[in-house]
Amino acid sequence: MVREYVVYVRRASPLWRGFLLPAGGVDRVIYRSVVLPWLLFLGALLALVAPAAPSMAQANDPAIDKAVAYIRSQQQADGSFAGFGPGSTADAVFALAAANVNVAEVQTGGQSAISYIRSQAKDAGNDTGVAAKFVIALLQAGQSPITPDGINLIQEVERGYNAQTARYGNDVTAHAYAMIALNAAGQPSARRGEVVDALKKLQLPDGGWSFDGTPASGSDTNTTSVVIQALVAVGDKSEALTRAIAYLRSQQNTDAGFPFSQTSQFGNASDANSTALSLQALLAAGEDLASYTREGRTIRDRLLAFQNPSGAFRYQDTQLEDNALATYQAVPALAGKTLPLEGILIALPAAPEASTPGAAAPTAAAPSASPAPAAGGVPARLPNTGVSDVVPALLLVVLLLFLAGLTLKRQRA
C-alpha cells in the first residue's frame, strides 16, 4: 500500500513554486511518502535559517502570556471557549495559534477546540462565516479541514456562495472570512475576480464597509478591518484598499485607539476589539504604524491599556469586567499577527489506494488526522525567503532542494 499526501500551497509563493508544485500551476498535488518527508524537512530547515518576519511582540511577552492563561481558563468541558457561539471558539484558536500555543494540547476533560470544531462541522454549512472561521482555525492549528467523519469544511464554505450576487454568506464579514479561508486553503481562483468585485461594490463613500453591506448601517472599523485583510490576502491593491486604510485612519481617536465607529449611536470611545482588529488590518496592509502614534502612544500601547490584572481585556474603560472576546481578538494584534494572508502548508493523508502523482484532491472520504507539523507547528504565513546572514546554511538548503527535485523527477518517471 502506497502512502500519499496532499500538499496545499499557494502557488504564488516563490519558495515552493518549482519545488513542490509541478508544471501547470496547480494549487495542490499528491506526493509519495518517500519524497514528502524530505520536502517537509527542507521547508522546516529553511524556516529556521531564513530571517524571521518582524514582530511587534517580544519572546515571552508577559502581557500575551497572561492573556493566554486567561483564555485557557475560558475553555468549556466540550472543548469550546466562552463567547457568542461557535465562532468565538475559532477566535480563541486564532489567539492561541498567534501565541504559538499547540491548540490540540489545550484541553478540558480530554476535549480540545479541535475536537469541538469537528463536532460542530455538520452544522457549519448553515453559517458561511462560521464555516470559514473553522477552516482558518483548523489550518492555523495545523489540522485538516476535513473531519474524521468526512465533512469537508472547505466545501461547506463553498456551499455558501450565491452565484447571483457573487457573494459568500449573508453579510460582509462572512464574505471576507470566506475569501481569507479559501485563499489559505489554496483553493482555485476561477471566480476570484467576481468575488472581489462584489466586495468592492459594497464599499461606502467614506471608504469603509458596514456589517450588512447597506449604507443605512454605516461603515464600522470591525467589518472594514476584516475586509482589508481579505483584499490583501487575494492580492488586491486597488483604490478600494487605499480608501479603506484612509477610513481606518479617520476613525482613530486621540488616545491612539479605535472605536466601532465615530458615528455609532453607542458613542465613539475606543474599545479593545476595534483597536485590535484595526491594528491587525494596518499590519496586513503594511502601514507605517509610527504614523498612527498619538500623543506619544502607539496603537499597541492603547490596546495594552485595556488589559486587566487577570490577564483578560476589558471591552472599554467604562466597562471594567473581563471580556473573553476582547481578549481573543487582542492577542493576535499584540503578537503582530494577522489573519492568514498566504496559503498554509499542511500535509493531509489522502486515500491510500491512489498511487499516481497529480491525482485529484482529497475527497470527503480521506482520513483527516494530519502528521505532526515540522518545527513546532504550521506557520500562519509561509516563510520569508529573503537573504540572511547564514549564507552557508542557505546554500546547503538549495543543494538539498535540488537533490529532492531530482528524486521527485525519478519518482514520476
Buried (B, 14 or more C-beta within 10 A) or exposed (E): EEEBBBBBBBBEBEBBEEBBBEEEEBBBBBBBEEBBBBBBBBBBBBBBBBEEEEEBBEEEBEBBEBBBEBBBBBBBEBBBBBBEEBBBBBBBBBBBBBBBBBBBEBBBEEBBBBBBBBBBBEEBBEBBBBBBBBBBBBBBBBBBBBBEEEBBBBBBBBEBBEEEEBBBBBBBBBBBBBBBBBBBBBBEBEBBEEBBEBBBEBBBEBBBBBBEBEEEBBBBBBBBBBBBBBBBBBEBEEEBBEBBBEBBBEBBBEBBBBBBBBEBEEEBBBBBBBBBBBBBBBBBBEBEBEEBEBEEBBBBBBBBBBBBEBBBBBBBBEEEEBBBBBBBBBBBBBBBBBBBBBBBBBBBBBBEEBEEBEBEBBEEEBBBEBBEBBBEBBBBBBBBBEEBEBEEBBEBBEEBBEEBBEBBEEEEE
